Amino acid sequence: MYTFLRELADSWAMLGLLLFFLGVIAWAFRPGSRPIHNDIADIPFRHENNPMGDDELGEK
């Protein structure tokens, strides 16, 4: 049983993990995703010109 599971992990599980990894990479670099990535990258700078005051921190 151990040798069977070891062989399964060495071949098919590794292939599945490789395909999953390549799929994630393809999803991240897919055409049309640049605006989404740019929006997420700009989150820390959204309120740079008009920062929140101390009295506004607790309110949402």
CHARMM internal coordinates of N, CA and C (Angstrom, degrees):
IC EDIT
DIST 1 N 1 CA 1.4420
DIST 1 CA 1 C 1.5390
ANGL 1 N 1 CA 1 C 110.26
DIST 1 C 2 N 1.3248
ANGL 1 CA 1 C 2 N 118.03
DIHE 1 N 1 CA 1 C 2 N -42.70
DIST 2 N 2 CA 1.4520
ANGL 1 C 2 N 2 CA 121.07
DIHE 1 CA 1 C 2 N 2 CA 179.81
DIST 2 CA 2 C 1.5166
ANGL 2 N 2 CA 2 C 111.22
DIHE 1 C 2 N 2 CA 2 C -62.55
DIST 2 C 3 N 1.3205
ANGL 2 CA 2 C 3 N 117.62
DIHE 2 N 2 CA 2 C 3 N -43.26
DIST 3 N 3 CA 1.4578
ANGL 2 C 3 N 3 CA 119.96
DIHE 2 CA 2 C 3 N 3 CA -178.25
DIST 3 CA 3 C 1.5262
ANGL 3 N 3 CA 3 C 110.83
DIHE 2 C 3 N 3 CA 3 C -65.82
DIST 3 C 4 N 1.3285
ANGL 3 CA 3 C 4 N 116.72
DIHE 3 N 3 CA 3 C 4 N -36.69
DIST 4 N 4 CA 1.4640
ANGL 3 C 4 N 4 CA 119.71
DIHE 3 CA 3 C 4 N 4 CA 177.43
DIST 4 CA 4 C 1.5283
ANGL 4 N 4 CA 4 C 110.74
DIHE 3 C 4 N 4 CA 4 C -64.42
DIST 4 C 5 N 1.3261
ANGL 4 CA 4 C 5 N 117.34
DIHE 4 N 4 CA 4 C 5 N -46.42
DIST 5 N 5 CA 1.4555
ANGL 4 C 5 N 5 CA 120.32
DIHE 4 CA 4 C 5 N 5 CA 179.53
DIST 5 CA 5 C 1.5195
ANGL 5 N 5 CA 5 C 111.22
DIHE 4 C 5 N 5 CA 5 C -65.90
DIST 5 C 6 N 1.3362
ANGL 5 CA 5 C 6 N 116.27
DIHE 5 N 5 CA 5 C 6 N -36.36
DIST 6 N 6 CA 1.4635
ANGL 5 C 6 N 6 CA 119.77
DIHE 5 CA 5 C 6 N 6 CA 178.00
DIST 6 CA 6 C 1.5302
ANGL 6 N 6 CA 6 C 110.46
DIHE 5 C 6 N 6 CA 6 C -64.74
DIST 6 C 7 N 1.3245
ANGL 6 CA 6 C 7 N 116.43
DIHE 6 N 6 CA 6 C 7 N -43.46
DIST 7 N 7 CA 1.4662
ANGL 6 C 7 N 7 CA 120.37
DIHE 6 CA 6 C 7 N 7 CA 178.96
DIST 7 CA 7 C 1.5267
ANGL 7 N 7 CA 7 C 110.84
DIHE 6 C 7 N 7 CA 7 C -65.40
DIST 7 C 8 N 1.3259
ANGL 7 CA 7 C 8 N 117.14
DIHE 7 N 7 CA 7 C 8 N -39.14
DIST 8 N 8 CA 1.4593
ANGL 7 C 8 N 8 CA 121.57
DIHE 7 CA 7 C 8 N 8 CA 178.09
DIST 8 CA 8 C 1.5228
ANGL 8 N 8 CA 8 C 110.25
DIHE 7 C 8 N 8 CA 8 C -63.13
DIST 8 C 9 N 1.3283
ANGL 8 CA 8 C 9 N 117.24
DIHE 8 N 8 CA 8 C 9 N -44.49
DIST 9 N 9 CA 1.4608
ANGL 8 C 9 N 9 CA 120.82
DIHE 8 CA 8 C 9 N 9 CA -179.71
DIST 9 CA 9 C 1.5186
ANGL 9 N 9 CA 9 C 111.17
DIHE 8 C 9 N 9 CA 9 C -67.05
DIST 9 C 10 N 1.3028
ANGL 9 CA 9 C 10 N 117.74
DIHE 9 N 9 CA 9 C 10 N -36.24
DIST 10 N 10 CA 1.4610
ANGL 9 C 10 N 10 CA 121.12
DIHE 9 CA 9 C 10 N 10 CA -178.87
DIST 10 CA 10 C 1.5236
ANGL 10 N 10 CA 10 C 112.65
DIHE 9 C 10 N 10 CA 10 C -70.28
DIST 10 C 11 N 1.3018
ANGL 10 CA 10 C 11 N 117.53
DIHE 10 N 10 CA 10 C 11 N -27.37
DIST 11 N 11 CA 1.4600
ANGL 10 C 11 N 11 CA 118.62
DIHE 10 CA 10 C 11 N 11 CA -174.49
DIST 11 CA 11 C 1.5323
ANGL 11 N 11 CA 11 C 112.12
DIHE 10 C 11 N 11 CA 11 C -110.05
DIST 11 C 12 N 1.3133
ANGL 11 CA 11 C 12 N 117.96
DIHE 11 N 11 CA 11 C 12 N -70.42
DIST 12 N 12 CA 1.4527
ANGL 11 C 12 N 12 CA 121.18
DIHE 11 CA 11 C 12 N 12 CA -170.62
DIST 12 CA 12 C 1.5223
ANGL 12 N 12 CA 12 C 113.03
DIHE 11 C 12 N 12 CA 12 C -74.50
DIST 12 C 13 N 1.3132
ANGL 12 CA 12 C 13 N 116.81
DIHE 12 N 12 CA 12 C 13 N -38.81
DIST 13 N 13 CA 1.4701
ANGL 12 C 13 N 13 CA 118.22
DIHE 12 CA 12 C 13 N 13 CA 178.92
DIST 13 CA 13 C 1.5255
ANGL 13 N 13 CA 13 C 110.37
DIHE 12 C 13 N 13 CA 13 C -66.68
DIST 13 C 14 N 1.3205
ANGL 13 CA 13 C 14 N 116.36
DIHE 13 N 13 CA 13 C 14 N -40.13
DIST 14 N 14 CA 1.4609
ANGL 13 C 14 N 14 CA 119.41
DIHE 13 CA 13 C 14 N 14 CA 178.26
DIST 14 CA 14 C 1.5279
ANGL 14 N 14 CA 14 C 110.52
DIHE 13 C 14 N 14 CA 14 C -64.87
DIST 14 C 15 N 1.3009
ANGL 14 CA 14 C 15 N 117.30
DIHE 14 N 14 CA 14 C 15 N -39.81
DIST 15 N 15 CA 1.4599
ANGL 14 C 15 N 15 CA 121.01
DIHE 14 CA 14 C 15 N 15 CA 177.34
DIST 15 CA 15 C 1.5313
ANGL 15 N 15 CA 15 C 110.61
DIHE 14 C 15 N 15 CA 15 C -64.17
DIST 15 C 16 N 1.3358
ANGL 15 CA 15 C 16 N 116.60
DIHE 15 N 15 CA 15 C 16 N -41.74
DIST 16 N 16 CA 1.4586
ANGL 15 C 16 N 16 CA 120.15
DIHE 15 CA 15 C 16 N 16 CA 178.06
DIST 16 CA 16 C 1.5141
ANGL 16 N 16 CA 16 C 112.55
DIHE 15 C 16 N 16 CA 16 C -63.60
DIST 16 C 17 N 1.3274
ANGL 16 CA 16 C 17 N 117.15
DIHE 16 N 16 CA 16 C 17 N -42.03
DIST 17 N 17 CA 1.4618
ANGL 16 C 17 N 17 CA 120.49
DIHE 16 CA 16 C 17 N 17 CA 178.18
DIST 17 CA 17 C 1.5236
ANGL 17 N 17 CA 17 C 111.44
DIHE 16 C 17 N 17 CA 17 C -66.49
DIST 17 C 18 N 1.3171
ANGL 17 CA 17 C 18 N 117.30
DIHE 17 N 17 CA 17 C 18 N -37.82
DIST 18 N 18 CA 1.4573
ANGL 17 C 18 N 18 CA 121.17
DIHE 17 CA 17 C 18 N 18 CA 177.51
DIST 18 CA 18 C 1.5271
ANGL 18 N 18 CA 18 C 110.75
DIHE 17 C 18 N 18 CA 18 C -64.20
DIST 18 C 19 N 1.3167
ANGL 18 CA 18 C 19 N 117.10
DIHE 18 N 18 CA 18 C 19 N -43.74
DIST 19 N 19 CA 1.4640
ANGL 18 C 19 N 19 CA 120.58
DIHE 18 CA 18 C 19 N 19 CA 178.71
DIST 19 CA 19 C 1.5266
ANGL 19 N 19 CA 19 C 111.33
DIHE 18 C 19 N 19 CA 19 C -65.52
DIST 19 C 20 N 1.3279
ANGL 19 CA 19 C 20 N 116.98
DIHE 19 N 19 CA 19 C 20 N -38.20
DIST 20 N 20 CA 1.4641
ANGL 19 C 20 N 20 CA 120.56
DIHE 19 CA 19 C 20 N 20 CA 176.19
DIST 20 CA 20 C 1.5197
ANGL 20 N 20 CA 20 C 110.65
DIHE 19 C 20 N 20 CA 20 C -63.05
DIST 20 C 21 N 1.3225
ANGL 20 CA 20 C 21 N 117.24
DIHE 20 N 20 CA 20 C 21 N -45.43
DIST 21 N 21 CA 1.4603
ANGL 20 C 21 N 21 CA 121.85
DIHE 20 CA 20 C 21 N 21 CA 178.85
DIST 21 CA 21 C 1.5211
ANGL 21 N 21 CA 21 C 111.02
DIHE 20 C 21 N 21 CA 21 C -60.54
DIST 21 C 22 N 1.3100
ANGL 21 CA 21 C 22 N 117.78
DIHE 21 N 21 CA 21 C 22 N -46.22
DIST 22 N 22 CA 1.4650
ANGL 21 C 22 N 22 CA 120.92
DIHE 21 CA 21 C 22 N 22 CA 178.97
DIST 22 CA 22 C 1.5294
ANGL 22 N 22 CA 22 C 111.52
DIHE 21 C 22 N 22 CA 22 C -64.88
DIST 22 C 23 N 1.3302
ANGL 22 CA 22 C 23 N 116.46
DIHE 22 N 22 CA 22 C 23 N -34.31
DIST 23 N 23 CA 1.4567
ANGL 22 C 23 N 23 CA 119.98
DIHE 22 CA 22 C 23 N 23 CA 176.53
DIST 23 CA 23 C 1.5127
ANGL 23 N 23 CA 23 C 112.37
DIHE 22 C 23 N 23 CA 23 C -66.00
DIST 23 C 24 N 1.3306
ANGL 23 CA 23 C 24 N 117.12
DIHE 23 N 23 CA 23 C 24 N -40.06
DIST 24 N 24 CA 1.4669
ANGL 23 C 24 N 24 CA 120.71
DIHE 23 CA 23 C 24 N 24 CA 177.30
DIST 24 CA 24 C 1.5232
ANGL 24 N 24 CA 24 C 110.39
DIHE 23 C 24 N 24 CA 24 C -64.64
DIST 24 C 25 N 1.3252
ANGL 24 CA 24 C 25 N 116.99
DIHE 24 N 24 CA 24 C 25 N -42.34
DIST 25 N 25 CA 1.4586
ANGL 24 C 25 N 25 CA 120.69
DIHE 24 CA 24 C 25 N 25 CA 178.30
DIST 25 CA 25 C 1.5350
ANGL 25 N 25 CA 25 C 110.42
DIHE 24 C 25 N 25 CA 25 C -63.30
DIST 25 C 26 N 1.3150
ANGL 25 CA 25 C 26 N 116.82
DIHE 25 N 25 CA 25 C 26 N -43.78
DIST 26 N 26 CA 1.4710
ANGL 25 C 26 N 26 CA 120.28
DIHE 25 CA 25 C 26 N 26 CA 178.65
DIST 26 CA 26 C 1.5285
ANGL 26 N 26 CA 26 C 110.94
DIHE 25 C 26 N 26 CA 26 C -63.94
DIST 26 C 27 N 1.3418
ANGL 26 CA 26 C 27 N 117.32
DIHE 26 N 26 CA 26 C 27 N -37.58
DIST 27 N 27 CA 1.4644
ANGL 26 C 27 N 27 CA 120.74
DIHE 26 CA 26 C 27 N 27 CA 178.94
DIST 27 CA 27 C 1.5237
ANGL 27 N 27 CA 27 C 110.47
DIHE 26 C 27 N 27 CA 27 C -65.71
DIST 27 C 28 N 1.3161
ANGL 27 CA 27 C 28 N 118.16
DIHE 27 N 27 CA 27 C 28 N -40.14
DIST 28 N 28 CA 1.4639
ANGL 27 C 28 N 28 CA 121.50
DIHE 27 CA 27 C 28 N 28 CA -178.21
DIST 28 CA 28 C 1.5258
ANGL 28 N 28 CA 28 C 111.78
DIHE 27 C 28 N 28 CA 28 C -68.93
DIST 28 C 29 N 1.3148
ANGL 28 CA 28 C 29 N 117.37
DIHE 28 N 28 CA 28 C 29 N -33.62
DIST 29 N 29 CA 1.4644
ANGL 28 C 29 N 29 CA 120.84
DIHE 28 CA 28 C 29 N 29 CA -177.05
DIST 29 CA 29 C 1.5265
ANGL 29 N 29 CA 29 C 112.72
DIHE 28 C 29 N 29 CA 29 C -104.54
DIST 29 C 30 N 1.3183
ANGL 29 CA 29 C 30 N 117.39
DIHE 29 N 29 CA 29 C 30 N 21.38
DIST 30 N 30 CA 1.4600
ANGL 29 C 30 N 30 CA 120.36
DIHE 29 CA 29 C 30 N 30 CA -178.76
DIST 30 CA 30 C 1.5261
ANGL 30 N 30 CA 30 C 110.11
DIHE 29 C 30 N 30 CA 30 C -68.62
DIST 30 C 31 N 1.3212
ANGL 30 CA 30 C 31 N 116.90
DIHE 30 N 30 CA 30 C 31 N 152.43
DIST 31 N 31 CA 1.4639
ANGL 30 C 31 N 31 CA 119.74
DIHE 30 CA 30 C 31 N 31 CA 178.00
DIST 31 CA 31 C 1.5304
ANGL 31 N 31 CA 31 C 110.39
DIHE 30 C 31 N 31 CA 31 C -63.80
DIST 31 C 32 N 1.3166
ANGL 31 CA 31 C 32 N 115.76
DIHE 31 N 31 CA 31 C 32 N 138.57
DIST 32 N 32 CA 1.4484
ANGL 31 C 32 N 32 CA 120.37
DIHE 31 CA 31 C 32 N 32 CA 178.42
DIST 32 CA 32 C 1.5130
ANGL 32 N 32 CA 32 C 114.46
DIHE 31 C 32 N 32 CA 32 C 92.71
DIST 32 C 33 N 1.3161
ANGL 32 CA 32 C 33 N 119.20
DIHE 32 N 32 CA 32 C 33 N -3.84
DIST 33 N 33 CA 1.4615
ANGL 32 C 33 N 33 CA 120.30
DIHE 32 CA 32 C 33 N 33 CA -178.67
DIST 33 CA 33 C 1.5216
ANGL 33 N 33 CA 33 C 112.90
DIHE 32 C 33 N 33 CA 33 C -91.83
DIST 33 C 34 N 1.3163
ANGL 33 CA 33 C 34 N 118.17
DIHE 33 N 33 CA 33 C 34 N -5.09
DIST 34 N 34 CA 1.4737
ANGL 33 C 34 N 34 CA 120.36
DIHE 33 CA 33 C 34 N 34 CA -178.17
DIST 34 CA 34 C 1.5282
ANGL 34 N 34 CA 34 C 112.46
DIHE 33 C 34 N 34 CA 34 C -60.35
DIST 34 C 35 N 1.3445
ANGL 34 CA 34 C 35 N 120.77
DIHE 34 N 34 CA 34 C 35 N -43.44
DIST 35 N 35 CA 1.4719
ANGL 34 C 35 N 35 CA 118.73
DIHE 34 CA 34 C 35 N 35 CA 178.56
DIST 35 CA 35 C 1.5296
ANGL 35 N 35 CA 35 C 113.01
DIHE 34 C 35 N 35 CA 35 C -60.88
DIST 35 C 36 N 1.3024
ANGL 35 CA 35 C 36 N 117.32
DIHE 35 N 35 CA 35 C 36 N -36.13
DIST 36 N 36 CA 1.4650
ANGL 35 C 36 N 36 CA 120.80
DIHE 35 CA 35 C 36 N 36 CA 178.90
DIST 36 CA 36 C 1.5204
ANGL 36 N 36 CA 36 C 110.18
DIHE 35 C 36 N 36 CA 36 C -66.33
DIST 36 C 37 N 1.3221
ANGL 36 CA 36 C 37 N 116.97
DIHE 36 N 36 CA 36 C 37 N -45.07
DIST 37 N 37 CA 1.4571
ANGL 36 C 37 N 37 CA 120.95
DIHE 36 CA 36 C 37 N 37 CA 179.55
DIST 37 CA 37 C 1.5291
ANGL 37 N 37 CA 37 C 111.06
DIHE 36 C 37 N 37 CA 37 C -65.77
DIST 37 C 38 N 1.3223
ANGL 37 CA 37 C 38 N 118.10
DIHE 37 N 37 CA 37 C 38 N -38.24
DIST 38 N 38 CA 1.4659
ANGL 37 C 38 N 38 CA 120.90
DIHE 37 CA 37 C 38 N 38 CA 178.42
DIST 38 CA 38 C 1.5280
ANGL 38 N 38 CA 38 C 111.06
DIHE 37 C 38 N 38 CA 38 C -66.28
DIST 38 C 39 N 1.3222
ANGL 38 CA 38 C 39 N 116.98
DIHE 38 N 38 CA 38 C 39 N -39.62
DIST 39 N 39 CA 1.4587
ANGL 38 C 39 N 39 CA 120.71
DIHE 38 CA 38 C 39 N 39 CA 178.19
DIST 39 CA 39 C 1.5260
ANGL 39 N 39 CA 39 C 110.69
DIHE 38 C 39 N 39 CA 39 C -63.70
DIST 39 C 40 N 1.3070
ANGL 39 CA 39 C 40 N 117.45
DIHE 39 N 39 CA 39 C 40 N -43.51
DIST 40 N 40 CA 1.4618
ANGL 39 C 40 N 40 CA 121.26
DIHE 39 CA 39 C 40 N 40 CA 179.31
DIST 40 CA 40 C 1.5230
ANGL 40 N 40 CA 40 C 110.81
DIHE 39 C 40 N 40 CA 40 C -66.60
DIST 40 C 41 N 1.3148
ANGL 40 CA 40 C 41 N 117.72
DIHE 40 N 40 CA 40 C 41 N -37.25
DIST 41 N 41 CA 1.4649
ANGL 40 C 41 N 41 CA 120.92
DIHE 40 CA 40 C 41 N 41 CA -179.96
DIST 41 CA 41 C 1.5230
ANGL 41 N 41 CA 41 C 111.78
DIHE 40 C 41 N 41 CA 41 C -68.75
DIST 41 C 42 N 1.3293
ANGL 41 CA 41 C 42 N 118.32
DIHE 41 N 41 CA 41 C 42 N -24.51
DIST 42 N 42 CA 1.4588
ANGL 41 C 42 N 42 CA 121.61
DIHE 41 CA 41 C 42 N 42 CA -178.07
DIST 42 CA 42 C 1.5277
ANGL 42 N 42 CA 42 C 113.81
DIHE 41 C 42 N 42 CA 42 C -89.92
DIST 42 C 43 N 1.3108
ANGL 42 CA 42 C 43 N 119.18
DIHE 42 N 42 CA 42 C 43 N 1.20
DIST 43 N 43 CA 1.4597
ANGL 42 C 43 N 43 CA 121.93
DIHE 42 CA 42 C 43 N 43 CA -178.00
DIST 43 CA 43 C 1.5306
ANGL 43 N 43 CA 43 C 112.37
DIHE 42 C 43 N 43 CA 43 C -55.59
DIST 43 C 44 N 1.3353
ANGL 43 CA 43 C 44 N 120.86
DIHE 43 N 43 CA 43 C 44 N -45.76
DIST 44 N 44 CA 1.4760
ANGL 43 C 44 N 44 CA 119.09
DIHE 43 CA 43 C 44 N 44 CA -178.79
DIST 44 CA 44 C 1.5262
ANGL 44 N 44 CA 44 C 113.91
DIHE 43 C 44 N 44 CA 44 C -63.80
DIST 44 C 45 N 1.3134
ANGL 44 CA 44 C 45 N 118.85
DIHE 44 N 44 CA 44 C 45 N -18.60
DIST 45 N 45 CA 1.4590
ANGL 44 C 45 N 45 CA 122.05
DIHE 44 CA 44 C 45 N 45 CA -175.16
DIST 45 CA 45 C 1.5245
ANGL 45 N 45 CA 45 C 113.70
DIHE 44 C 45 N 45 CA 45 C -106.27
DIST 45 C 46 N 1.3059
ANGL 45 CA 45 C 46 N 119.45
DIHE 45 N 45 CA 45 C 46 N 8.95
DIST 46 N 46 CA 1.4641
ANGL 45 C 46 N 46 CA 121.46
DIHE 45 CA 45 C 46 N 46 CA -175.45
DIST 46 CA 46 C 1.5223
ANGL 46 N 46 CA 46 C 113.12
DIHE 45 C 46 N 46 CA 46 C -64.59
DIST 46 C 47 N 1.3171
ANGL 46 CA 46 C 47 N 117.74
DIHE 46 N 46 CA 46 C 47 N -38.38
DIST 47 N 47 CA 1.4614
ANGL 46 C 47 N 47 CA 120.75
DIHE 46 CA 46 C 47 N 47 CA -176.61
DIST 47 CA 47 C 1.5235
ANGL 47 N 47 CA 47 C 110.79
DIHE 46 C 47 N 47 CA 47 C -109.54
DIST 47 C 48 N 1.3064
ANGL 47 CA 47 C 48 N 117.15
DIHE 47 N 47 CA 47 C 48 N 32.42
DIST 48 N 48 CA 1.4491
ANGL 47 C 48 N 48 CA 121.03
DIHE 47 CA 47 C 48 N 48 CA -178.01
DIST 48 CA 48 C 1.5285
ANGL 48 N 48 CA 48 C 111.68
DIHE 47 C 48 N 48 CA 48 C -67.07
DIST 48 C 49 N 1.3180
ANGL 48 CA 48 C 49 N 117.84
DIHE 48 N 48 CA 48 C 49 N -40.87
DIST 49 N 49 CA 1.4690
ANGL 48 C 49 N 49 CA 121.59
DIHE 48 CA 48 C 49 N 49 CA -178.29
DIST 49 CA 49 C 1.5224
ANGL 49 N 49 CA 49 C 112.71
DIHE 48 C 49 N 49 CA 49 C -82.41
DIST 49 C 50 N 1.3195
ANGL 49 CA 49 C 50 N 118.17
DIHE 49 N 49 CA 49 C 50 N -25.17
DIST 50 N 50 CA 1.4518
ANGL 49 C 50 N 50 CA 122.48
DIHE 49 CA 49 C 50 N 50 CA -178.10
DIST 50 CA 50 C 1.5307
ANGL 50 N 50 CA 50 C 108.59
DIHE 49 C 50 N 50 CA 50 C -134.65
DIST 50 C 51 N 1.3336
ANGL 50 CA 50 C 51 N 117.89
DIHE 50 N 50 CA 50 C 51 N 74.68
DIST 51 N 51 CA 1.4708
ANGL 50 C 51 N 51 CA 119.34
DIHE 50 CA 50 C 51 N 51 CA -176.78
DIST 51 CA 51 C 1.5255
ANGL 51 N 51 CA 51 C 111.23
DIHE 50 C 51 N 51 CA 51 C -70.59
DIST 51 C 52 N 1.3122
ANGL 51 CA 51 C 52 N 115.18
DIHE 51 N 51 CA 51 C 52 N 157.89
DIST 52 N 52 CA 1.4607
ANGL 51 C 52 N 52 CA 120.57
DIHE 51 CA 51 C 52 N 52 CA 179.12
DIST 52 CA 52 C 1.5185
ANGL 52 N 52 CA 52 C 109.27
DIHE 51 C 52 N 52 CA 52 C -75.38
DIST 52 C 53 N 1.3147
ANGL 52 CA 52 C 53 N 116.22
DIHE 52 N 52 CA 52 C 53 N 145.29
DIST 53 N 53 CA 1.4636
ANGL 52 C 53 N 53 CA 121.51
DIHE 52 CA 52 C 53 N 53 CA 176.70
DIST 53 CA 53 C 1.5150
ANGL 53 N 53 CA 53 C 110.06
DIHE 52 C 53 N 53 CA 53 C -81.62
DIST 53 C 54 N 1.3360
ANGL 53 CA 53 C 54 N 115.77
DIHE 53 N 53 CA 53 C 54 N 172.66
DIST 54 N 54 CA 1.4575
ANGL 53 C 54 N 54 CA 120.60
DIHE 53 CA 53 C 54 N 54 CA 179.68
DIST 54 CA 54 C 1.5256
ANGL 54 N 54 CA 54 C 112.41
DIHE 53 C 54 N 54 CA 54 C -65.00
DIST 54 C 55 N 1.3263
ANGL 54 CA 54 C 55 N 117.62
DIHE 54 N 54 CA 54 C 55 N -32.38
DIST 55 N 55 CA 1.4488
ANGL 54 C 55 N 55 CA 120.70
DIHE 54 CA 54 C 55 N 55 CA -179.49
DIST 55 CA 55 C 1.5304
ANGL 55 N 55 CA 55 C 112.76
DIHE 54 C 55 N 55 CA 55 C -75.39
DIST 55 C 56 N 1.3146
ANGL 55 CA 55 C 56 N 118.47
DIHE 55 N 55 CA 55 C 56 N -15.51
DIST 56 N 56 CA 1.4574
ANGL 55 C 56 N 56 CA 122.66
DIHE 55 CA 55 C 56 N 56 CA -178.61
DIST 56 CA 56 C 1.5261
ANGL 56 N 56 CA 56 C 112.71
DIHE 55 C 56 N 56 CA 56 C -94.90
DIST 56 C 57 N 1.3020
ANGL 56 CA 56 C 57 N 118.66
DIHE 56 N 56 CA 56 C 57 N -6.10
DIST 57 N 57 CA 1.4630
ANGL 56 C 57 N 57 CA 120.73
DIHE 56 CA 56 C 57 N 57 CA -173.97
DIST 57 CA 57 C 1.5190
ANGL 57 N 57 CA 57 C 112.34
DIHE 56 C 57 N 57 CA 57 C -65.38
DIST 57 C 58 N 1.3214
ANGL 57 CA 57 C 58 N 118.60
DIHE 57 N 57 CA 57 C 58 N -38.65
DIST 58 N 58 CA 1.4510
ANGL 57 C 58 N 58 CA 121.26
DIHE 57 CA 57 C 58 N 58 CA -176.72
DIST 58 CA 58 C 1.5136
ANGL 58 N 58 CA 58 C 113.06
DIHE 57 C 58 N 58 CA 58 C -83.43
DIST 58 C 59 N 1.3077
ANGL 58 CA 58 C 59 N 118.50
DIHE 58 N 58 CA 58 C 59 N -17.54
DIST 59 N 59 CA 1.4674
ANGL 58 C 59 N 59 CA 121.95
DIHE 58 CA 58 C 59 N 59 CA -177.66
DIST 59 CA 59 C 1.4992
ANGL 59 N 59 CA 59 C 111.61
DIHE 58 C 59 N 59 CA 59 C -90.42
DIST 59 C 60 N 1.3447
ANGL 59 CA 59 C 60 N 115.42
DIHE 59 N 59 CA 59 C 60 N 147.73
DIST 60 N 60 CA 1.4714
ANGL 59 C 60 N 60 CA 119.92
DIHE 59 CA 59 C 60 N 60 CA 176.59
DIST 60 CA 60 C 1.4820
ANGL 60 N 60 CA 60 C 109.64
DIHE 59 C 60 N 60 CA 60 C -136.94
END
COOR INIT
IC SEED 1 N 1 CA 1 C
IC BUILD
